[in-house]
Amino acid sequence: MLSSRSNPKGVLSVTVVEAKGLKNEDTIGHNDAFVELWIDKEYKQKTAVQKNAEEPNWDETFTFNIEEGSKVHKIYFKVLDKDKMDTEKIGDADFEFDAAFNGEVIDEWVKLPAHLGLSDHGEVHFRVSFEAQ
């Protein structure tokens, strides 16, 4: 759902800090985890792959240009397990970043809900800020 409020022009900085408690998708071995994130499906960005880690530490920052008047207000992301033959989804979620437009730095752990939301497949730690231009 889009926000009814329009955004100021600027740069949204999103740091994918770390994850914990990721569900292991591998039968043998450990996750080779990475995060794919976007606010617009046309422009997705990815962290590096952290090999053999159920609790990876990325500490990678990505920037998104926000156009004045746009109505975007959510970051969407997937945590994936990179294997030699394919890539498996560990989980996906989204969260709102409206508070960043008011000068707040968002520092939040976001859960990866399991099927039907009965449990979770881990959590990802994000830091988000906005600089108006």
C-alpha positions as CSV (number, residue, x, y, z in Angstrom):
1,M,0.0,0.0,0.0
2,L,1.4,3.4,-0.9
3,S,1.6,6.3,1.5
4,S,-0.9,9.1,0.9
5,R,1.9,11.6,1.9
6,S,4.4,12.5,-0.8
7,N,8.1,12.4,0.0
8,P,10.8,15.0,-0.2
9,K,13.7,14.6,-2.7
10,G,16.8,13.0,-1.2
11,V,18.9,9.9,-0.7
12,L,17.8,7.0,1.5
13,S,20.7,5.1,3.0
14,V,20.0,1.5,4.1
15,T,22.6,-0.5,5.9
16,V,22.1,-4.3,6.1
17,V,24.0,-4.9,9.3
18,E,23.6,-8.6,10.2
19,A,21.2,-11.5,10.7
20,K,20.6,-14.0,13.4
21,G,18.8,-17.3,13.7
22,L,18.5,-17.9,10.0
23,K,16.8,-21.1,9.1
24,N,19.3,-23.5,7.5
25,E,18.2,-24.3,4.0
26,D,21.1,-26.7,3.3
27,T,20.8,-30.5,4.1
28,I,24.5,-30.7,4.4
29,G,26.6,-27.6,5.5
30,H,25.4,-24.1,6.3
31,N,23.7,-21.2,4.5
32,D,25.7,-19.1,2.1
33,A,23.4,-16.1,2.8
34,F,22.9,-12.8,1.1
35,V,20.2,-10.1,1.1
36,E,18.4,-8.7,-1.9
37,L,16.6,-5.4,-1.2
38,W,14.6,-2.8,-3.1
39,I,12.0,-0.1,-2.9
40,D,11.2,-0.4,-6.6
41,K,11.4,-3.8,-8.3
42,E,13.2,-2.2,-11.2
43,Y,16.2,-1.5,-9.0
44,K,17.3,-4.3,-6.7
45,Q,20.5,-4.4,-4.8
46,K,22.4,-7.3,-3.1
47,T,24.8,-7.8,-0.3
48,A,27.8,-10.0,-0.7
49,V,27.4,-13.7,0.0
50,Q,28.4,-14.7,3.6
51,K,29.6,-18.3,3.3
52,N,28.7,-20.9,6.0
53,A,26.7,-18.6,8.2
54,E,23.4,-18.8,10.0
55,E,24.4,-15.5,11.7
56,P,26.0,-13.5,8.9
57,N,27.5,-10.0,9.4
58,W,27.3,-7.8,6.2
59,D,27.5,-4.2,7.4
60,E,26.9,-3.0,3.8
61,T,25.2,0.3,3.0
62,F,23.0,0.8,-0.1
63,T,21.6,4.1,-1.4
64,F,18.3,4.8,-3.1
65,N,17.4,8.1,-4.7
66,I,14.0,9.3,-3.6
67,E,12.2,11.7,-6.0
68,E,10.2,14.6,-4.7
69,G,6.5,13.7,-4.6
70,S,7.1,9.9,-4.7
71,K,4.9,7.8,-2.5
72,V,7.4,5.0,-1.7
73,H,7.6,4.2,2.0
74,K,8.6,0.6,2.3
75,I,11.8,-1.4,1.9
76,Y,11.3,-4.9,0.6
77,F,13.9,-7.6,1.1
78,K,14.6,-11.3,0.7
79,V,17.3,-13.4,2.4
80,L,18.6,-16.1,0.1
81,D,20.9,-19.1,0.4
82,K,23.3,-19.3,-2.6
83,D,24.2,-22.8,-3.6
84,K,26.2,-24.1,-6.5
85,M,23.1,-25.3,-8.4
86,D,20.5,-22.8,-7.3
87,T,19.4,-20.2,-4.9
88,E,16.9,-20.9,-2.1
89,K,14.8,-18.4,-0.3
90,I,15.3,-18.3,3.5
91,G,12.6,-15.7,4.0
92,D,11.3,-12.3,2.9
93,A,9.6,-9.3,4.6
94,D,9.2,-5.5,4.3
95,F,9.2,-2.6,6.7
96,E,8.3,1.1,6.5
97,F,10.8,3.9,6.6
98,D,8.6,7.0,6.9
99,A,10.3,8.0,10.2
100,A,13.5,8.5,8.3
101,F,11.9,11.5,6.5
102,N,11.6,13.2,9.9
103,G,15.3,12.9,10.6
104,E,15.1,9.7,12.6
105,V,17.7,7.0,12.2
106,I,15.8,3.7,12.0
107,D,17.7,0.9,13.8
108,E,15.5,-2.2,13.7
109,W,15.5,-6.0,13.7
110,V,13.0,-7.3,11.2
111,K,11.7,-10.9,11.5
112,L,11.4,-13.2,8.5
113,P,8.0,-14.8,9.0
114,A,7.5,-18.5,8.3
115,H,4.5,-19.9,6.5
116,L,1.3,-18.5,7.9
117,G,3.4,-16.4,10.3
118,L,3.3,-19.1,13.0
119,S,7.1,-18.8,13.6
120,D,10.0,-17.1,11.9
121,H,13.1,-18.0,9.9
122,G,15.4,-15.5,11.6
123,E,15.8,-11.8,11.8
124,V,17.8,-9.1,9.9
125,H,19.2,-6.0,11.4
126,F,18.8,-2.7,9.4
127,R,19.8,0.9,9.9
128,V,18.1,3.5,7.7
129,S,18.5,7.2,7.3
130,F,17.5,9.9,4.9
131,E,19.3,13.0,3.7
132,A,17.1,15.6,2.0
133,Q,18.6,17.4,-1.1
